[in-house]
Amino acid sequence: MRLQILESGHSYEQKLAFQRMLERGGRVSDMTRLLAYRPAFFGMAFSAFVDATQHQPSAEWTQGERELFAAFVSRLNQCVY
C-alpha cells in the first residue's frame, strides 16, 4: 500500500531537497519520502536502527555484504533499493 501523503505532506525545504535529487538525474524513493515525512516520529529512529544493523562492525558479514543482501531482498520485494 502506498501512502498518498508521501506525495504532498512535506515541508518546503524537503520539497526543494527532493527537487535537487531529481535535477541531478536521480529519483526520490518512497523510503526517502517516508523518512522525511515525520522524522521525529519514524525517520530518526528507523535511521538509527539501519545504522546499527548495516554500518556497525560485524564478525560475520562485511558492510558491503550486508548492503548486497539488502539490495537483493529489495529486488525480491520489487522495491527499488
PDB file with one MODEL, atoms N, CA, C and O in Angstrom:
MODEL        1
ATOM      1  N   MET A   1       0.841  -1.169   0.000  1.00  0.00           N
ATOM      2  CA  MET A   1       0.000   0.000   0.000  1.00  0.00           C
ATOM      3  C   MET A   1       0.888   1.235   0.000  1.00  0.00           C
ATOM      4  O   MET A   1       1.814   1.332   0.806  1.00  0.00           O
ATOM      5  N   ARG A   2       0.623   2.159  -0.875  1.00  0.00           N
ATOM      6  CA  ARG A   2       1.397   3.387  -0.989  1.00  0.00           C
ATOM      7  C   ARG A   2       0.619   4.526  -0.345  1.00  0.00           C
ATOM      8  O   ARG A   2      -0.552   4.739  -0.658  1.00  0.00           O
ATOM      9  N   LEU A   3       1.266   5.254   0.551  1.00  0.00           N
ATOM     10  CA  LEU A   3       0.606   6.348   1.253  1.00  0.00           C
ATOM     11  C   LEU A   3       0.594   7.603   0.387  1.00  0.00           C
ATOM     12  O   LEU A   3       1.651   8.090  -0.015  1.00  0.00           O
ATOM     13  N   GLN A   4      -0.568   8.117   0.106  1.00  0.00           N
ATOM     14  CA  GLN A   4      -0.706   9.311  -0.729  1.00  0.00           C
ATOM     15  C   GLN A   4      -0.067  10.538  -0.081  1.00  0.00           C
ATOM     16  O   GLN A   4       0.411  11.431  -0.782  1.00  0.00           O
ATOM     17  N   ILE A   5      -0.056  10.588   1.249  1.00  0.00           N
ATOM     18  CA  ILE A   5       0.511  11.736   1.962  1.00  0.00           C
ATOM     19  C   ILE A   5       1.989  11.918   1.624  1.00  0.00           C
ATOM     20  O   ILE A   5       2.518  13.022   1.756  1.00  0.00           O
ATOM     21  N   LEU A   6       2.658  10.861   1.195  1.00  0.00           N
ATOM     22  CA  LEU A   6       4.080  10.963   0.869  1.00  0.00           C
ATOM     23  C   LEU A   6       4.341  11.787  -0.385  1.00  0.00           C
ATOM     24  O   LEU A   6       5.478  12.177  -0.649  1.00  0.00           O
ATOM     25  N   GLU A   7       3.307  12.049  -1.148  1.00  0.00           N
ATOM     26  CA  GLU A   7       3.444  12.898  -2.334  1.00  0.00           C
ATOM     27  C   GLU A   7       3.337  14.376  -2.003  1.00  0.00           C
ATOM     28  O   GLU A   7       3.901  15.205  -2.717  1.00  0.00           O
ATOM     29  N   SER A   8       2.628  14.724  -0.941  1.00  0.00           N
ATOM     30  CA  SER A   8       2.358  16.145  -0.705  1.00  0.00           C
ATOM     31  C   SER A   8       2.539  16.592   0.738  1.00  0.00           C
ATOM     32  O   SER A   8       2.306  17.763   1.035  1.00  0.00           O
ATOM     33  N   GLY A   9       2.936  15.725   1.632  1.00  0.00           N
ATOM     34  CA  GLY A   9       2.965  16.071   3.046  1.00  0.00           C
ATOM     35  C   GLY A   9       4.305  16.544   3.583  1.00  0.00           C
ATOM     36  O   GLY A   9       4.566  16.411   4.779  1.00  0.00           O
ATOM     37  N   HIS A  10       5.162  17.094   2.728  1.00  0.00           N
ATOM     38  CA  HIS A  10       6.490  17.502   3.171  1.00  0.00           C
ATOM     39  C   HIS A  10       6.610  19.019   3.258  1.00  0.00           C
ATOM     40  O   HIS A  10       5.839  19.769   2.660  1.00  0.00           O
ATOM     41  N   SER A  11       7.606  19.433   4.027  1.00  0.00           N
ATOM     42  CA  SER A  11       7.860  20.864   4.167  1.00  0.00           C
ATOM     43  C   SER A  11       8.448  21.426   2.877  1.00  0.00           C
ATOM     44  O   SER A  11       8.869  20.678   1.995  1.00  0.00           O
ATOM     45  N   TYR A  12       8.470  22.726   2.783  1.00  0.00           N
ATOM     46  CA  TYR A  12       9.031  23.400   1.613  1.00  0.00           C
ATOM     47  C   TYR A  12      10.494  23.019   1.421  1.00  0.00           C
ATOM     48  O   TYR A  12      10.924  22.773   0.294  1.00  0.00           O
ATOM     49  N   GLU A  13      11.267  22.967   2.507  1.00  0.00           N
ATOM     50  CA  GLU A  13      12.682  22.621   2.427  1.00  0.00           C
ATOM     51  C   GLU A  13      12.873  21.184   1.928  1.00  0.00           C
ATOM     52  O   GLU A  13      13.774  20.915   1.134  1.00  0.00           O
ATOM     53  N   GLN A  14      12.034  20.278   2.389  1.00  0.00           N
ATOM     54  CA  GLN A  14      12.128  18.889   1.943  1.00  0.00           C
ATOM     55  C   GLN A  14      11.799  18.776   0.453  1.00  0.00           C
ATOM     56  O   GLN A  14      12.448  18.032  -0.282  1.00  0.00           O
ATOM     57  N   LYS A  15      10.790  19.521   0.024  1.00  0.00           N
ATOM     58  CA  LYS A  15      10.427  19.506  -1.390  1.00  0.00           C
ATOM     59  C   LYS A  15      11.564  20.035  -2.247  1.00  0.00           C
ATOM     60  O   LYS A  15      11.805  19.518  -3.337  1.00  0.00           O
ATOM     61  N   LEU A  16      12.272  21.064  -1.769  1.00  0.00           N
ATOM     62  CA  LEU A  16      13.429  21.577  -2.503  1.00  0.00           C
ATOM     63  C   LEU A  16      14.535  20.532  -2.583  1.00  0.00           C
ATOM     64  O   LEU A  16      15.160  20.364  -3.630  1.00  0.00           O
ATOM     65  N   ALA A  17      14.772  19.840  -1.493  1.00  0.00           N
ATOM     66  CA  ALA A  17      15.791  18.780  -1.488  1.00  0.00           C
ATOM     67  C   ALA A  17      15.420  17.675  -2.477  1.00  0.00           C
ATOM     68  O   ALA A  17      16.287  17.177  -3.194  1.00  0.00           O
ATOM     69  N   PHE A  18      14.159  17.291  -2.525  1.00  0.00           N
ATOM     70  CA  PHE A  18      13.699  16.277  -3.474  1.00  0.00           C
ATOM     71  C   PHE A  18      13.903  16.762  -4.903  1.00  0.00           C
ATOM     72  O   PHE A  18      14.320  16.000  -5.774  1.00  0.00           O
ATOM     73  N   GLN A  19      13.607  18.032  -5.133  1.00  0.00           N
ATOM     74  CA  GLN A  19      13.772  18.596  -6.475  1.00  0.00           C
ATOM     75  C   GLN A  19      15.236  18.560  -6.905  1.00  0.00           C
ATOM     76  O   GLN A  19      15.536  18.257  -8.060  1.00  0.00           O
ATOM     77  N   ARG A  20      16.149  18.867  -5.981  1.00  0.00           N
ATOM     78  CA  ARG A  20      17.586  18.806  -6.291  1.00  0.00           C
ATOM     79  C   ARG A  20      17.999  17.375  -6.640  1.00  0.00           C
ATOM     80  O   ARG A  20      18.813  17.163  -7.539  1.00  0.00           O
ATOM     81  N   MET A  21      17.443  16.401  -5.934  1.00  0.00           N
ATOM     82  CA  MET A  21      17.746  14.994  -6.248  1.00  0.00           C
ATOM     83  C   MET A  21      17.316  14.656  -7.671  1.00  0.00           C
ATOM     84  O   MET A  21      18.051  14.011  -8.418  1.00  0.00           O
ATOM     85  N   LEU A  22      16.129  15.096  -8.030  1.00  0.00           N
ATOM     86  CA  LEU A  22      15.609  14.822  -9.366  1.00  0.00           C
ATOM     87  C   LEU A  22      16.432  15.533 -10.435  1.00  0.00           C
ATOM     88  O   LEU A  22      16.689  14.969 -11.498  1.00  0.00           O
ATOM     89  N   GLU A  23      16.843  16.765 -10.160  1.00  0.00           N
ATOM     90  CA  GLU A  23      17.626  17.529 -11.130  1.00  0.00           C
ATOM     91  C   GLU A  23      18.991  16.906 -11.389  1.00  0.00           C
ATOM     92  O   GLU A  23      19.547  17.055 -12.477  1.00  0.00           O
ATOM     93  N   ARG A  24      19.527  16.214 -10.402  1.00  0.00           N
ATOM     94  CA  ARG A  24      20.817  15.547 -10.569  1.00  0.00           C
ATOM     95  C   ARG A  24      20.681  14.222 -11.299  1.00  0.00           C
ATOM     96  O   ARG A  24      21.643  13.461 -11.400  1.00  0.00           O
ATOM     97  N   GLY A  25      19.504  13.952 -11.801  1.00  0.00           N
ATOM     98  CA  GLY A  25      19.290  12.723 -12.556  1.00  0.00           C
ATOM     99  C   GLY A  25      18.913  11.535 -11.702  1.00  0.00           C
ATOM    100  O   GLY A  25      18.866  10.404 -12.185  1.00  0.00           O
ATOM    101  N   GLY A  26      18.649  11.785 -10.451  1.00  0.00           N
ATOM    102  CA  GLY A  26      18.282  10.694  -9.555  1.00  0.00           C
ATOM    103  C   GLY A  26      16.784  10.534  -9.456  1.00  0.00           C
ATOM    104  O   GLY A  26      16.021  11.014 -10.294  1.00  0.00           O
ATOM    105  N   ARG A  27      16.400   9.861  -8.431  1.00  0.00           N
ATOM    106  CA  ARG A  27      14.980   9.694  -8.134  1.00  0.00           C
ATOM    107  C   ARG A  27      14.815   9.833  -6.641  1.00  0.00           C
ATOM    108  O   ARG A  27      15.783   9.745  -5.885  1.00  0.00           O
ATOM    109  N   VAL A  28      13.588  10.050  -6.222  1.00  0.00           N
ATOM    110  CA  VAL A  28      13.284  10.146  -4.803  1.00  0.00           C
ATOM    111  C   VAL A  28      12.455   8.920  -4.448  1.00  0.00           C
ATOM    112  O   VAL A  28      11.290   8.807  -4.828  1.00  0.00           O
ATOM    113  N   SER A  29      13.072   8.011  -3.717  1.00  0.00           N
ATOM    114  CA  SER A  29      12.386   6.761  -3.389  1.00  0.00           C
ATOM    115  C   SER A  29      11.288   6.999  -2.357  1.00  0.00           C
ATOM    116  O   SER A  29      11.283   8.007  -1.650  1.00  0.00           O
ATOM    117  N   ASP A  30      10.377   6.066  -2.290  1.00  0.00           N
ATOM    118  CA  ASP A  30       9.328   6.141  -1.274  1.00  0.00           C
ATOM    119  C   ASP A  30       9.931   6.096   0.123  1.00  0.00           C
ATOM    120  O   ASP A  30       9.412   6.728   1.043  1.00  0.00           O
ATOM    121  N   MET A  31      11.021   5.355   0.288  1.00  0.00           N
ATOM    122  CA  MET A  31      11.672   5.276   1.599  1.00  0.00           C
ATOM    123  C   MET A  31      12.225   6.639   2.000  1.00  0.00           C
ATOM    124  O   MET A  31      12.106   7.040   3.158  1.00  0.00           O
ATOM    125  N   THR A  32      12.823   7.346   1.062  1.00  0.00           N
ATOM    126  CA  THR A  32      13.323   8.691   1.341  1.00  0.00           C
ATOM    127  C   THR A  32      12.183   9.608   1.744  1.00  0.00           C
ATOM    128  O   THR A  32      12.306  10.381   2.694  1.00  0.00           O
ATOM    129  N   ARG A  33      11.080   9.524   1.025  1.00  0.00           N
ATOM    130  CA  ARG A  33       9.907  10.351   1.346  1.00  0.00           C
ATOM    131  C   ARG A  33       9.347   9.997   2.727  1.00  0.00           C
ATOM    132  O   ARG A  33       8.945  10.880   3.484  1.00  0.00           O
ATOM    133  N   LEU A  34       9.325   8.698   3.047  1.00  0.00           N
ATOM    134  CA  LEU A  34       8.815   8.262   4.346  1.00  0.00           C
ATOM    135  C   LEU A  34       9.704   8.749   5.487  1.00  0.00           C
ATOM    136  O   LEU A  34       9.200   9.237   6.499  1.00  0.00           O
ATOM    137  N   LEU A  35      11.018   8.620   5.332  1.00  0.00           N
ATOM    138  CA  LEU A  35      11.939   9.069   6.375  1.00  0.00           C
ATOM    139  C   LEU A  35      11.835  10.572   6.601  1.00  0.00           C
ATOM    140  O   LEU A  35      11.985  11.044   7.728  1.00  0.00           O
ATOM    141  N   ALA A  36      11.580  11.322   5.538  1.00  0.00           N
ATOM    142  CA  ALA A  36      11.486  12.779   5.647  1.00  0.00           C
ATOM    143  C   ALA A  36      10.121  13.253   6.134  1.00  0.00           C
ATOM    144  O   ALA A  36      10.009  14.353   6.675  1.00  0.00           O
ATOM    145  N   TYR A  37       9.087  12.442   5.951  1.00  0.00           N
ATOM    146  CA  TYR A  37       7.723  12.889   6.265  1.00  0.00           C
ATOM    147  C   TYR A  37       7.556  13.238   7.743  1.00  0.00           C
ATOM    148  O   TYR A  37       7.123  14.346   8.062  1.00  0.00           O
ATOM    149  N   ARG A  38       7.881  12.341   8.631  1.00  0.00           N
ATOM    150  CA  ARG A  38       7.781  12.602  10.072  1.00  0.00           C
ATOM    151  C   ARG A  38       9.045  12.094  10.748  1.00  0.00           C
ATOM    152  O   ARG A  38       9.027  11.053  11.405  1.00  0.00           O
ATOM    153  N   PRO A  39      10.146  12.829  10.588  1.00  0.00           N
ATOM    154  CA  PRO A  39      11.424  12.335  11.089  1.00  0.00           C
ATOM    155  C   PRO A  39      11.441  12.089  12.597  1.00  0.00           C
ATOM    156  O   PRO A  39      12.063  11.127  13.048  1.00  0.00           O
ATOM    157  N   ALA A  40      10.787  12.916  13.372  1.00  0.00           N
ATOM    158  CA  ALA A  40      10.807  12.734  14.828  1.00  0.00           C
ATOM    159  C   ALA A  40      10.014  11.494  15.244  1.00  0.00           C
ATOM    160  O   ALA A  40      10.335  10.857  16.248  1.00  0.00           O
ATOM    161  N   PHE A  41       8.992  11.157  14.484  1.00  0.00           N
ATOM    162  CA  PHE A  41       8.141  10.012  14.818  1.00  0.00           C
ATOM    163  C   PHE A  41       8.732   8.697  14.321  1.00  0.00           C
ATOM    164  O   PHE A  41       8.706   7.693  15.033  1.00  0.00           O
ATOM    165  N   PHE A  42       9.266   8.702  13.098  1.00  0.00           N
ATOM    166  CA  PHE A  42       9.739   7.461  12.492  1.00  0.00           C
ATOM    167  C   PHE A  42      11.147   7.569  11.920  1.00  0.00           C
ATOM    168  O   PHE A  42      11.986   6.701  12.159  1.00  0.00           O
ATOM    169  N   GLY A  43      11.402   8.613  11.177  1.00  0.00           N
ATOM    170  CA  GLY A  43      12.633   8.722  10.398  1.00  0.00           C
ATOM    171  C   GLY A  43      13.916   8.594  11.188  1.00  0.00           C
ATOM    172  O   GLY A  43      14.803   7.839  10.793  1.00  0.00           O
ATOM    173  N   MET A  44      14.040   9.307  12.288  1.00  0.00           N
ATOM    174  CA  MET A  44      15.285   9.268  13.060  1.00  0.00           C
ATOM    175  C   MET A  44      15.484   7.907  13.737  1.00  0.00           C
ATOM    176  O   MET A  44      16.598   7.384  13.758  1.00  0.00           O
ATOM    177  N   ALA A  45      14.416   7.338  14.286  1.00  0.00           N
ATOM    178  CA  ALA A  45      14.526   6.037  14.947  1.00  0.00           C
ATOM    179  C   ALA A  45      14.864   4.937  13.940  1.00  0.00           C
ATOM    180  O   ALA A  45      15.699   4.076  14.214  1.00  0.00           O
ATOM    181  N   PHE A  46      14.223   4.968  12.790  1.00  0.00           N
ATOM    182  CA  PHE A  46      14.499   3.955  11.781  1.00  0.00           C
ATOM    183  C   PHE A  46      15.907   4.116  11.223  1.00  0.00           C
ATOM    184  O   PHE A  46      16.601   3.126  10.993  1.00  0.00           O
ATOM    185  N   SER A  47      16.330   5.348  11.008  1.00  0.00           N
ATOM    186  CA  SER A  47      17.685   5.596  10.513  1.00  0.00           C
ATOM    187  C   SER A  47      18.726   5.100  11.513  1.00  0.00           C
ATOM    188  O   SER A  47      19.752   4.550  11.112  1.00  0.00           O
ATOM    189  N   ALA A  48      18.478   5.285  12.791  1.00  0.00           N
ATOM    190  CA  ALA A  48      19.394   4.790  13.819  1.00  0.00           C
ATOM    191  C   ALA A  48      19.443   3.259  13.801  1.00  0.00           C
ATOM    192  O   ALA A  48      20.510   2.669  13.969  1.00  0.00           O
ATOM    193  N   PHE A  49      18.301   2.627  13.599  1.00  0.00           N
ATOM    194  CA  PHE A  49      18.251   1.174  13.506  1.00  0.00           C
ATOM    195  C   PHE A  49      19.044   0.676  12.301  1.00  0.00           C
ATOM    196  O   PHE A  49      19.825  -0.269  12.413  1.00  0.00           O
ATOM    197  N   VAL A  50      18.841   1.313  11.152  1.00  0.00           N
ATOM    198  CA  VAL A  50      19.577   0.921   9.947  1.00  0.00           C
ATOM    199  C   VAL A  50      21.070   1.103  10.160  1.00  0.00           C
ATOM    200  O   VAL A  50      21.864   0.249   9.767  1.00  0.00           O
ATOM    201  N   ASP A  51      21.453   2.204  10.775  1.00  0.00           N
ATOM    202  CA  ASP A  51      22.869   2.446  11.042  1.00  0.00           C
ATOM    203  C   ASP A  51      23.440   1.343  11.928  1.00  0.00           C
ATOM    204  O   ASP A  51      24.540   0.850  11.678  1.00  0.00           O
ATOM    205  N   ALA A  52      22.708   0.964  12.944  1.00  0.00           N
ATOM    206  CA  ALA A  52      23.180  -0.073  13.866  1.00  0.00           C
ATOM    207  C   ALA A  52      23.294  -1.436  13.180  1.00  0.00           C
ATOM    208  O   ALA A  52      24.212  -2.202  13.475  1.00  0.00           O
ATOM    209  N   THR A  53      22.376  -1.739  12.274  1.00  0.00           N
ATOM    210  CA  THR A  53      22.395  -3.052  11.637  1.00  0.00           C
ATOM    211  C   THR A  53      23.255  -3.112  10.385  1.00  0.00           C
ATOM    212  O   THR A  53      23.785  -4.173  10.055  1.00  0.00           O
ATOM    213  N   GLN A  54      23.404  -2.006   9.687  1.00  0.00           N
ATOM    214  CA  GLN A  54      24.134  -2.024   8.423  1.00  0.00           C
ATOM    215  C   GLN A  54      25.571  -1.534   8.524  1.00  0.00           C
ATOM    216  O   GLN A  54      26.432  -2.019   7.790  1.00  0.00           O
ATOM    217  N   HIS A  55      25.850  -0.601   9.397  1.00  0.00           N
ATOM    218  CA  HIS A  55      27.139   0.083   9.358  1.00  0.00           C
ATOM    219  C   HIS A  55      28.067  -0.197  10.529  1.00  0.00           C
ATOM    220  O   HIS A  55      29.228   0.211  10.503  1.00  0.00           O
ATOM    221  N   GLN A  56      27.588  -0.872  11.537  1.00  0.00           N
ATOM    222  CA  GLN A  56      28.449  -1.185  12.673  1.00  0.00           C
ATOM    223  C   GLN A  56      29.298  -2.417  12.358  1.00  0.00           C
ATOM    224  O   GLN A  56      28.883  -3.261  11.564  1.00  0.00           O
ATOM    225  N   PRO A  57      30.465  -2.529  12.962  1.00  0.00           N
ATOM    226  CA  PRO A  57      31.323  -3.692  12.705  1.00  0.00           C
ATOM    227  C   PRO A  57      30.604  -5.002  13.032  1.00  0.00           C
ATOM    228  O   PRO A  57      29.805  -5.082  13.965  1.00  0.00           O
ATOM    229  N   SER A  58      30.913  -6.012  12.241  1.00  0.00           N
ATOM    230  CA  SER A  58      30.317  -7.328  12.435  1.00  0.00           C
ATOM    231  C   SER A  58      31.384  -8.382  12.183  1.00  0.00           C
ATOM    232  O   SER A  58      32.196  -8.247  11.268  1.00  0.00           O
ATOM    233  N   ALA A  59      31.379  -9.420  12.990  1.00  0.00           N
ATOM    234  CA  ALA A  59      32.325 -10.524  12.810  1.00  0.00           C
ATOM    235  C   ALA A  59      31.867 -11.466  11.701  1.00  0.00           C
ATOM    236  O   ALA A  59      32.660 -12.256  11.189  1.00  0.00           O
ATOM    237  N   GLU A  60      30.589 -11.384  11.328  1.00  0.00           N
ATOM    238  CA  GLU A  60      30.039 -12.331  10.362  1.00  0.00           C
ATOM    239  C   GLU A  60      30.026 -11.810   8.935  1.00  0.00           C
ATOM    240  O   GLU A  60      30.405 -12.531   8.013  1.00  0.00           O
ATOM    241  N   TRP A  61      29.591 -10.552   8.736  1.00  0.00           N
ATOM    242  CA  TRP A  61      29.420 -10.019   7.384  1.00  0.00           C
ATOM    243  C   TRP A  61      30.069  -8.649   7.281  1.00  0.00           C
ATOM    244  O   TRP A  61      30.062  -7.875   8.238  1.00  0.00           O
ATOM    245  N   THR A  62      30.626  -8.357   6.123  1.00  0.00           N
ATOM    246  CA  THR A  62      31.170  -7.023   5.885  1.00  0.00           C
ATOM    247  C   THR A  62      30.015  -6.069   5.603  1.00  0.00           C
ATOM    248  O   THR A  62      28.890  -6.499   5.347  1.00  0.00           O
ATOM    249  N   GLN A  63      30.301  -4.778   5.651  1.00  0.00           N
ATOM    250  CA  GLN A  63      29.263  -3.797   5.343  1.00  0.00           C
ATOM    251  C   GLN A  63      28.788  -3.978   3.905  1.00  0.00           C
ATOM    252  O   GLN A  63      27.591  -3.874   3.634  1.00  0.00           O
ATOM    253  N   GLY A  64      29.699  -4.244   2.990  1.00  0.00           N
ATOM    254  CA  GLY A  64      29.331  -4.458   1.592  1.00  0.00           C
ATOM    255  C   GLY A  64      28.418  -5.656   1.406  1.00  0.00           C
ATOM    256  O   GLY A  64      27.477  -5.606   0.615  1.00  0.00           O
ATOM    257  N   GLU A  65      28.691  -6.730   2.129  1.00  0.00           N
ATOM    258  CA  GLU A  65      27.830  -7.915   2.041  1.00  0.00           C
ATOM    259  C   GLU A  65      26.439  -7.613   2.567  1.00  0.00           C
ATOM    260  O   GLU A  65      25.447  -8.049   1.982  1.00  0.00           O
ATOM    261  N   ARG A  66      26.354  -6.881   3.653  1.00  0.00           N
ATOM    262  CA  ARG A  66      25.035  -6.528   4.203  1.00  0.00           C
ATOM    263  C   ARG A  66      24.265  -5.633   3.244  1.00  0.00           C
ATOM    264  O   ARG A  66      23.052  -5.782   3.098  1.00  0.00           O
ATOM    265  N   GLU A  67      24.958  -4.698   2.584  1.00  0.00           N
ATOM    266  CA  GLU A  67      24.309  -3.844   1.584  1.00  0.00           C
ATOM    267  C   GLU A  67      23.812  -4.685   0.412  1.00  0.00           C
ATOM    268  O   GLU A  67      22.721  -4.450  -0.109  1.00  0.00           O
ATOM    269  N   LEU A  68      24.612  -5.661   0.002  1.00  0.00           N
ATOM    270  CA  LEU A  68      24.205  -6.546  -1.086  1.00  0.00           C
ATOM    271  C   LEU A  68      22.980  -7.367  -0.700  1.00  0.00           C
ATOM    272  O   LEU A  68      22.073  -7.542  -1.515  1.00  0.00           O
ATOM    273  N   PHE A  69      22.941  -7.870   0.522  1.00  0.00           N
ATOM    274  CA  PHE A  69      21.760  -8.599   0.997  1.00  0.00           C
ATOM    275  C   PHE A  69      20.520  -7.704   0.968  1.00  0.00           C
ATOM    276  O   PHE A  69      19.447  -8.130   0.541  1.00  0.00           O
ATOM    277  N   ALA A  70      20.679  -6.474   1.422  1.00  0.00           N
ATOM    278  CA  ALA A  70      19.548  -5.534   1.430  1.00  0.00           C
ATOM    279  C   ALA A  70      19.057  -5.263   0.017  1.00  0.00           C
ATOM    280  O   ALA A  70      17.851  -5.227  -0.227  1.00  0.00           O
ATOM    281  N   ALA A  71      19.983  -5.071  -0.912  1.00  0.00           N
ATOM    282  CA  ALA A  71      19.601  -4.826  -2.301  1.00  0.00           C
ATOM    283  C   ALA A  71      18.889  -6.047  -2.887  1.00  0.00           C
ATOM    284  O   ALA A  71      17.904  -5.905  -3.611  1.00  0.00           O
ATOM    285  N   PHE A  72      19.383  -7.237  -2.577  1.00  0.00           N
ATOM    286  CA  PHE A  72      18.778  -8.465  -3.084  1.00  0.00           C
ATOM    287  C   PHE A  72      17.352  -8.633  -2.553  1.00  0.00           C
ATOM    288  O   PHE A  72      16.435  -8.939  -3.315  1.00  0.00           O
ATOM    289  N   VAL A  73      17.172  -8.435  -1.266  1.00  0.00           N
ATOM    290  CA  VAL A  73      15.839  -8.565  -0.674  1.00  0.00           C
ATOM    291  C   VAL A  73      14.897  -7.505  -1.250  1.00  0.00           C
ATOM    292  O   VAL A  73      13.729  -7.791  -1.512  1.00  0.00           O
ATOM    293  N   SER A  74      15.396  -6.296  -1.445  1.00  0.00           N
ATOM    294  CA  SER A  74      14.569  -5.248  -2.045  1.00  0.00           C
ATOM    295  C   SER A  74      14.126  -5.652  -3.448  1.00  0.00           C
ATOM    296  O   SER A  74      12.981  -5.425  -3.837  1.00  0.00           O
ATOM    297  N   ARG A  75      15.047  -6.253  -4.201  1.00  0.00           N
ATOM    298  CA  ARG A  75      14.710  -6.710  -5.554  1.00  0.00           C
ATOM    299  C   ARG A  75      13.640  -7.798  -5.505  1.00  0.00           C
ATOM    300  O   ARG A  75      12.702  -7.785  -6.301  1.00  0.00           O
ATOM    301  N   LEU A  76      13.778  -8.732  -4.579  1.00  0.00           N
ATOM    302  CA  LEU A  76      12.766  -9.780  -4.443  1.00  0.00           C
ATOM    303  C   LEU A  76      11.399  -9.189  -4.114  1.00  0.00           C
ATOM    304  O   LEU A  76      10.369  -9.700  -4.554  1.00  0.00           O
ATOM    305  N   ASN A  77      11.399  -8.116  -3.343  1.00  0.00           N
ATOM    306  CA  ASN A  77      10.152  -7.449  -2.959  1.00  0.00           C
ATOM    307  C   ASN A  77       9.701  -6.436  -4.000  1.00  0.00           C
ATOM    308  O   ASN A  77       8.727  -5.715  -3.782  1.00  0.00           O
ATOM    309  N   GLN A  78      10.398  -6.376  -5.128  1.00  0.00           N
ATOM    310  CA  GLN A  78      10.104  -5.432  -6.210  1.00  0.00           C
ATOM    311  C   GLN A  78      10.106  -4.001  -5.707  1.00  0.00           C
ATOM    312  O   GLN A  78       9.249  -3.192  -6.064  1.00  0.00           O
ATOM    313  N   CYS A  79      11.099  -3.707  -4.862  1.00  0.00           N
ATOM    314  CA  CYS A  79      11.254  -2.389  -4.268  1.00  0.00           C
ATOM    315  C   CYS A  79      12.602  -1.838  -4.719  1.00  0.00           C
ATOM    316  O   CYS A  79      13.627  -2.497  -4.548  1.00  0.00           O
ATOM    317  N   VAL A  80      12.613  -0.645  -5.290  1.00  0.00           N
ATOM    318  CA  VAL A  80      13.870  -0.041  -5.735  1.00  0.00           C
ATOM    319  C   VAL A  80      14.729   0.260  -4.525  1.00  0.00           C
ATOM    320  O   VAL A  80      14.269   0.892  -3.575  1.00  0.00           O
ATOM    321  N   TYR A  81      15.968  -0.186  -4.552  1.00  0.00           N
ATOM    322  CA  TYR A  81      16.891  -0.007  -3.423  1.00  0.00           C
ATOM    323  C   TYR A  81      17.749   1.202  -3.655  1.00  0.00           C
ATOM    324  O   TYR A  81      18.594   1.529  -2.822  1.00  0.00           O
TER     325      TYR A  81
ENDMDL
END
